[in-house]
């Protein structure tokens, strides 16, 4: 059986592991702090702290004065990197998911008419050593701190009638809401998201008979073999939590693509952009430039990986699969986090259907 690859993990991508995505070509990378120093600073700040605006008045200068610069020669080429991410995502949903995720509950999520099946898949450090970290098409170093990198995956699966009526939606509506402008739309239908900050959007290139050495020519979205209308971006997804917990910001690389006329895939996975000058929350610019009290708070940077897959079946039903693994960091224990994930991902189905109905009403008014 196929195994989930080395790219769809909780370990964040470092900037030097990414292809040349726009502004990444000229970014300086500061020397990393020691774990002890980082821990001391985290302990000093605390879970629900705020930082005075003046405390990070030289954020941009510090970022730009880094000790090393991204080495373009060591970074992966765009096309094989993006294709490898999409290959691993589709392999997971189509080949791994049906056989390695155990169902444990079935729930309702109004106003959706479809039942939502919940599944889980355990992951632990010994299993991590079997991942072909350095032998994949896009090699990565295996994380050194495996004890902290265990992954518990939760997933859901639902089948929806392919109709434009209350409680369900047509495939074109799923495509518009989940693939097109994925993060912006997710921020609109998810109540606890207070900001979706776009750090960058990559201008990809199309395949062409007159292709260059990378097999690509200029364009807005790309077609990579079986993957059509590919988009790549980096976002900071910002969530508010109940007091006294701090806000959470999840910096993610987002890759979306059609996988045929009636199927698509959406991938979000962590990326470390604390030294990226165009980031807003990850590098502390929000402490001075945020336009509300909520956006000026010092967040805790969390990590999550998610894969969403929609396929229009021969029975004229839309099969919507979503799998995720996450760590909200901070003082919230992992067991407590895991308890909340199944209920949250079930609610997302209802949130999406409610949003679709609101979008229909806007178009008809």
DAUR-V164462 format. One record per backbone hydrogen bond with DSSP energy under -0.5 kcal/mol. NH is the residue of the N-H (numbers start at 1). CO is the residue of the C=O. E is the energy in kcal/mol with one decimal. If there is no record, write none. Layout:
[[NH,CO,E] [NH,CO,E]]
This chain:
[[9,7,-1.2] [13,270,-2.2] [17,14,-1.9] [18,15,-1.5] [21,19,-1.7] [22,20,-1.2] [24,21,-1.7] [25,22,-1.6] [26,23,-1.3] [27,24,-1.0] [29,68,-4.1] [30,28,-0.6] [38,34,-2.6] [39,35,-2.5] [40,36,-2.3] [41,37,-2.1] [42,38,-2.2] [43,39,-2.6] [44,40,-1.9] [45,41,-2.1] [46,42,-2.6] [49,46,-0.7] [55,52,-2.0] [56,53,-1.0] [57,54,-1.4] [59,56,-1.4] [62,58,-2.5] [63,59,-2.4] [64,60,-2.6] [65,61,-1.1] [66,63,-1.1] [68,29,-1.4] [70,27,-1.6] [72,70,-0.8] [74,71,-1.3] [75,71,-0.8] [81,77,-1.6] [82,78,-2.7] [83,79,-2.6] [84,80,-2.1] [85,81,-1.9] [86,82,-2.3] [87,83,-2.9] [88,84,-2.5] [89,85,-2.0] [90,86,-2.6] [91,87,-2.5] [92,88,-1.9] [93,89,-2.3] [94,90,-2.7] [95,91,-2.3] [96,91,-1.9] [97,92,-4.0] [99,96,-1.1] [100,96,-2.1] [101,97,-1.4] [102,100,-0.5] [102,120,-2.8] [103,101,-0.5] [104,118,-2.4] [105,118,-1.1] [107,116,-2.9] [112,109,-1.9] [113,167,-2.4] [116,107,-3.2] [117,115,-0.6] [117,157,-2.8] [118,105,-3.0] [119,155,-2.7] [120,102,-1.6] [121,153,-2.8] [127,124,-0.8] [128,124,-1.3] [128,125,-0.5] [129,125,-1.1] [130,127,-1.2] [131,128,-1.7] [133,131,-2.5] [136,132,-0.8] [139,137,-0.5] [140,133,-2.8] [146,144,-1.4] [148,145,-1.1] [149,146,-1.6] [152,150,-0.5] [153,121,-3.1] [153,151,-0.6] [154,324,-2.6] [155,119,-2.6] [156,322,-2.6] [157,117,-2.0] [158,320,-1.9] [159,115,-0.5] [160,318,-2.2] [162,316,-1.7] [163,161,-2.3] [163,169,-0.6] [165,163,-1.4] [168,165,-2.0] [169,161,-0.8] [173,170,-0.7] [174,170,-1.8] [175,171,-2.7] [176,172,-2.2] [177,173,-2.5] [178,174,-2.8] [179,174,-0.6] [179,175,-1.6] [180,175,-2.0] [182,179,-1.1] [185,181,-2.5] [186,182,-2.6] [187,183,-2.2] [188,184,-1.0] [189,185,-1.9] [190,186,-1.5] [191,189,-0.7] [193,190,-1.5] [194,192,-0.6] [194,238,-2.0] [195,238,-1.1] [197,236,-2.3] [198,196,-0.6] [199,197,-0.7] [199,234,-2.3] [200,234,-1.5] [202,232,-2.6] [204,202,-1.1] [204,220,-1.4] [206,217,-1.7] [207,223,-0.6] [211,208,-1.3] [212,216,-1.7] [215,212,-2.2] [217,206,-3.0] [219,204,-0.9] [222,230,-1.5] [224,222,-0.5] [224,227,-2.5] [225,223,-0.8] [227,224,-2.2] [228,226,-0.6] [228,258,-2.3] [230,222,-3.4] [231,256,-2.2] [232,202,-0.5] [233,254,-2.1] [234,200,-2.7] [235,252,-2.3] [236,197,-2.4] [237,235,-0.6] [237,250,-2.4] [238,195,-2.6] [238,236,-0.6] [239,237,-0.5] [239,248,-3.3] [240,192,-2.8] [245,242,-1.8] [248,239,-2.7] [249,300,-2.3] [250,237,-2.7] [251,249,-0.6] [251,302,-0.5] [252,235,-3.0] [253,269,-3.1] [254,233,-3.3] [254,252,-0.5] [255,253,-0.5] [255,267,-2.5] [256,231,-2.1] [257,265,-2.1] [258,228,-2.9] [259,263,-2.3] [263,260,-0.7] [264,310,-2.0] [265,257,-2.6] [266,308,-2.6] [267,255,-3.0] [268,306,-2.5] [269,253,-1.8] [271,251,-1.5] [272,13,-3.2] [273,271,-0.9] [276,273,-1.9] [277,275,-0.6] [279,276,-1.6] [284,281,-0.9] [286,280,-2.3] [287,284,-1.3] [288,285,-1.3] [289,285,-2.5] [290,286,-2.1] [296,292,-1.2] [297,294,-0.9] [299,297,-0.6] [300,247,-2.6] [302,249,-1.9] [302,300,-0.7] [303,327,-2.5] [305,325,-2.7] [306,268,-2.8] [307,323,-2.5] [308,266,-2.7] [309,321,-2.7] [310,264,-1.9] [311,319,-1.7] [312,262,-2.8] [313,311,-0.7] [313,317,-3.4] [316,313,-1.7] [318,160,-3.2] [319,311,-2.9] [319,317,-0.7] [320,158,-2.9] [320,318,-0.7] [321,309,-2.9] [321,319,-0.6] [322,156,-2.3] [323,307,-2.2] [324,154,-3.0] [325,305,-2.1] [327,303,-2.8] [332,329,-1.0] [333,331,-0.7] [337,333,-2.1] [338,334,-2.8] [339,335,-1.4] [340,336,-0.9] [340,337,-1.0] [341,337,-0.9] [342,338,-0.7] [344,340,-1.6] [345,341,-2.5] [346,342,-1.6] [347,343,-2.0] [348,344,-1.4] [349,345,-0.6] [349,346,-1.2] [350,346,-0.9] [351,347,-2.7] [352,348,-2.4] [353,349,-2.1] [354,350,-2.4] [355,351,-2.1] [356,352,-2.4] [357,353,-2.0] [358,354,-1.8] [359,355,-2.5] [360,356,-2.3] [361,357,-2.0] [362,358,-1.9] [363,359,-2.0] [364,360,-1.8] [365,361,-1.1]]
